[in-house]
Each structure stands twice: as structure tokens, then as C-alpha cells.
Amino acid sequence: MMNDFDIPIFKKTYDLYKTFYGYRTIISKQDRYVIWQKSEDTTLEILEGILAASQTYKTDKLPALEKVSLKLNILRVFLRLMKDVKTLDNKKYLVLESSVDEIGRMLGGWIKSVKER
């Protein structure tokens, strides 16, 4: 039996947070406690939202998934902002952004499948 922690989108988001956590020490203090912390918090909210959506009834899934989608888009903006103000170098930005893009594709597929039911 598959549990909620085995869902691929959950695993990918979990790994995204671990990457964020690993980068924390290289971020300057002035950025670490503002935009970086906000981005980390948003990543955790996405993780919580995915877990919550996986455990809701079919009729309640779409609003939960749309809320996660909004959080993911906010995270995209934060990442772009951190790249533009040089909090993140391009290499680290691309690592995080590619993970966010993959999560976005997975989330889009999940939303589409819920809408078709």
C-alpha cells in the first residue's frame, strides 16, 4: 500500500527543501533572514499543502491544489528576485528553478486529473 510520503510530487518537494536547507549557510545574513527565510517558509507551506491535498476528499482537492499552485508561483518570484539581487548565483538558481518547474508540471498534471473526474 502506498502512503502519502511515497507520492512523487511530495518526494520532489521534500528534496527541494533539503536543497534549500543545504544552501542556507552560503547566504549572507542580510538575505538569510528576509527573502531566504520567506522562500524556505513558502517551500514548507507547499510541502504541507501537497500532504494536505493528498489526504482530502476528491471534492475538496481542487481548492487545496490551487492554493499549492499559488504558493509555487510565489516561490518562483522569490527565486527570480534572489537571482536578480545576487543572493543566489546562477548555478544554484538553476538547480532550484528546475526543481520548482518539475514540481509545477507534476502539480499541473494532478490538477488536470482532478478537474477531469
N, C-alpha and C positions, 0 to 999 in steps of 0.2 A: 504494500500500500504506500502511495506517495504522500508525503506530508508537505506542508506549506513551505518548508525550508528547501525542498527539492525543486521548486519551481525555477526554471532557468532565469526569468527576469529578477527573481529575488536574489539568486546567486550572483548575477551580474551586478546588481546594485550593492550587494554586500561587498563584492570585490572593489567596486568604485569607492566605497567608504574607506576600505583598507588602504587604497592608493592615496586618497586624501590624507589619511592619518599619517602615512609614511612621508608625505611631503611637508607636513606641518613644521618640522624643525628647521627647514631651509627658508621658511617665510619670515620676513622681517617682523619685529614685534609690532611696529605701527600698522602693518597689514594683517597680522595674525589675529588680532583681537577685534577686528571690524569685519572687513569683507571676507576674510578667510573663515572666520568663525560662523558668519552668516551662511556661507556656502556649505560648510560642514553640517550645520543645523538643517539646512534645506535637504541635503543628501539623506540625513537620518529621517526627516519627515517623509521623503519619497519611499524609503525602506519601510517605514511604518505604514504608509498608505498602501503599498503593494501587499503587505501582510494582511492588513485590514480588508482590502478588496478581495483577497483570496478566500476570506472567511465569511463574506457577506452572502446573503441570498441573491439569486440571479436578478431579481427586480431592483436591488439596491447597488449592484455592481457598477453600472454605468456612471452614476454621480461620483462614486468613490474613485473610479479610474480617471474621470475627467479632472478631478481635484489633483490627482497624482500628475497628470499631464501638465497642468498649470504649474505645479512645483518644479517639474522638469524643465519647463521653458524659463522659469525664473532662474534656475541653476545655470542654464545656457548663457543668460545675460550676465550673471555674475562671473562666469568663467571668461567670457569675452572681455569684460571690464578688467579683470585681473591681468589678462594678457596685455591689454592696451596700456595699463598703468605700470606695466613691468613687474607686477607682483609674481607672475609666472613667466618663465621663459617659454619660447615657442614649443620646445620638445615636450615639456610637462603639460602644456596646454593641449597639445595634440593627443597625448595619451588620455587625458581626462575627457576631452571633447569626443574622441572616438568611442569611449565607453558610454558617454551620455547619448550619442547618436544611436548606438546599438540598443540601449535601453529604450530609447524613443521608438525605434522600429518595433521592438517587442511589444511595447505598450500600445502602439497603434494597431498592431495585429489583434491584441487582446480586446481592445475597444471595438474594433470592427466585428470580431466574432460575437461579442455581447450584443451589438446592435442587430445582428442578423438572426438572433434567436427569437 
